[in-house]
Amino acid sequence: MDNLPSDPAILLSFLNMKLRDEFDSPEALVKGLDLDEDEFKEYITRRGISFFAPGNRFVLD
């Protein structure tokens, strides 16, 4: 997780930019960034971020 922003607002923007520009799903994003899926989910949850499937985007809770 060292290569992910720690600030929630910046992390949210980063993740949504990656989804828009490079990856078509959160699973592809996690794989493409070579992250552990469980660690990633915990990391974003601790920062108040979740995935909103109908919009294919991450949102602040």
Helices and strands as residue ranges (DSSP letters): H 8-21, H 26-32, H 37-46, E 49-52, G 53-55, E 57-60
